[in-house]
Amino acid sequence: MYKTFDPAQTSELLLTRHGWISPEYELTDNINSYGKLAYNGISRRIAMAESATCKWLFKNGPIFSRTIAITDENDAAIGETRREFFSRRTILTLQSGFTAEFYRPFFFSRELVWQAPGYGIVLRTKGYPLLYKDMITVEQTMLPPAMVPLLAFLGTHLTILRKRRRAAH
């Protein structure tokens, strides 16, 4: 159904929104599909991401918590994200020991970045709100290719949550 992502074949991906009522986000390069991100219910507190090799669930913590638990389809913990109060950076920590930060490099920038110690900047995401598409650029690093869909979907989920928080205020 989905193709396994190979960074040697493509370095630019699109995350395209499909649907209005219960939107799904497809990770594609306009030729192949590498996975999708979908939400359970209207509240968007639980998101499911699926690629050729894995399925992940992103579950928001309690109401005032700034954490998101990441599990696989069998509900085994894979990792979590955490954002401190008054911080613009979200820190991803996986059970395997991998850590990365998701942040906006400049205050007025439309670009969001995943940066990992030892790998440098691994993904750059630019959002185009009127087109309902995000352009994802995969940097040439030694990051395992299976991590790219997870970071792309998690970054999109974090962006959607930020947009919802801004719209509520």
C-alpha positions in Angstrom: 0.0 0.0 0.0 2.7 2.5 1.0 6.2 2.6 -0.4 9.2 2.5 1.9 10.9 5.9 2.0 14.4 6.0 0.5 16.3 9.4 0.9 18.6 8.5 -2.0 15.6 8.7 -4.4 13.9 11.8 -3.1 14.7 14.7 -0.8 11.5 16.7 -1.1 8.1 15.5 0.1 4.7 17.0 0.3 2.2 16.5 3.1 -1.2 17.0 1.5 -4.5 17.4 3.3 -7.5 15.4 2.1 -11.0 16.1 3.3 -12.7 18.8 5.5 -14.7 17.1 8.2 -12.1 14.4 9.3 -9.0 15.4 7.4 -6.2 12.9 6.5 -2.7 14.0 5.6 -0.8 12.1 3.0 3.0 12.0 2.8 3.9 11.9 -0.9 6.4 13.0 -3.5 3.6 13.4 -6.2 4.5 9.9 -7.5 4.6 7.6 -4.5 2.7 7.6 -1.2 4.8 7.0 1.9 2.1 7.1 4.6 -0.8 9.0 6.2 -1.8 10.9 9.3 -5.4 10.7 10.5 -7.3 11.7 13.6 -9.8 9.9 15.9 -12.8 12.1 16.6 -13.2 15.8 16.5 -11.0 16.6 19.5 -7.8 15.6 17.7 -6.3 14.4 21.0 -5.3 11.1 19.4 -3.6 10.9 16.0 -2.7 7.8 14.0 0.2 7.8 11.6 1.0 4.9 9.3 3.9 4.2 7.0 5.1 1.2 5.0 6.9 -0.3 8.0 5.2 1.1 11.2 2.0 2.5 12.7 2.2 5.1 15.5 -0.3 6.6 17.8 0.2 10.2 19.2 -1.8 10.6 22.4 -1.9 14.0 24.2 -1.4 13.9 27.9 -3.8 15.2 30.5 -5.6 18.5 29.9 -2.8 20.9 31.0 0.1 18.7 30.2 2.5 19.6 27.4 3.5 16.0 26.6 2.5 13.6 23.8 3.0 9.9 24.3 4.1 8.0 21.1 3.1 4.3 21.0 2.9 1.6 18.3 -0.3 -0.2 17.3 0.1 -2.7 20.2 0.2 0.2 22.7 3.9 -0.3 23.5 5.6 2.9 24.4 8.1 4.2 21.7 8.8 7.7 23.2 7.3 11.0 24.1 7.5 14.7 23.3 7.7 17.4 25.9 7.5 21.2 25.7 8.5 23.4 28.7 6.5 26.4 29.6 7.6 29.6 27.8 9.6 27.6 25.4 9.2 27.4 21.6 11.1 24.1 21.3 9.5 20.7 21.6 11.9 17.9 22.6 11.4 14.3 21.3 12.8 11.5 23.3 12.5 7.9 22.0 13.1 4.6 23.9 16.0 3.9 21.5 17.9 6.9 22.9 17.2 9.1 19.9 16.5 12.7 20.7 15.5 15.7 18.5 14.2 19.2 18.8 11.3 20.7 16.8 11.4 24.5 16.6 11.0 27.6 14.4 14.5 28.9 13.7 13.4 32.6 13.4 10.4 34.2 15.0 8.6 35.3 11.8 9.7 32.3 9.8 7.2 29.9 8.1 9.8 27.1 8.3 9.9 24.6 11.1 13.0 22.4 11.7 13.8 19.0 13.3 17.3 19.0 14.7 19.0 16.0 16.3 22.3 15.9 18.2 24.9 14.1 16.1 22.8 14.5 12.9 22.3 18.2 12.7 19.2 19.5 10.9 17.4 16.5 9.5 14.0 17.9 8.3 12.8 21.3 7.2 9.0 21.9 6.9 7.5 24.9 5.2 3.7 25.4 5.5 1.5 26.9 2.8 -1.8 27.5 4.6 -3.9 28.5 1.6 -2.8 25.4 -0.4 -3.2 22.9 2.4 0.2 21.5 1.7 3.4 21.4 3.6 6.8 21.1 1.8 9.2 18.8 3.7 12.9 18.9 2.7 15.0 15.9 3.9 18.5 17.0 4.6 21.4 14.6 3.7 22.4 13.1 7.0 23.0 9.6 8.4 19.5 9.5 10.0 17.9 6.1 9.5 15.3 6.4 6.7 12.6 4.8 8.8 12.7 7.9 11.1 11.8 10.4 8.4 8.0 9.5 8.2 7.8 9.5 12.0 9.4 13.0 12.3 7.3 14.3 9.4 4.0 13.1 10.9 4.9 14.2 14.4 5.9 17.6 13.2 2.6 18.0 11.3 0.7 16.9 14.4 2.6 19.4 16.5 1.9 22.2 14.0 -1.8 21.4 13.9 -2.0 21.5 17.7 -0.2 24.9 17.7 -2.7 26.3 15.1 -5.6 25.0 17.2 -4.2 26.7 20.4 -3.8 30.0 18.5 -7.3 29.8 17.0 -8.8 29.3 20.5 -7.3 32.5 21.9 
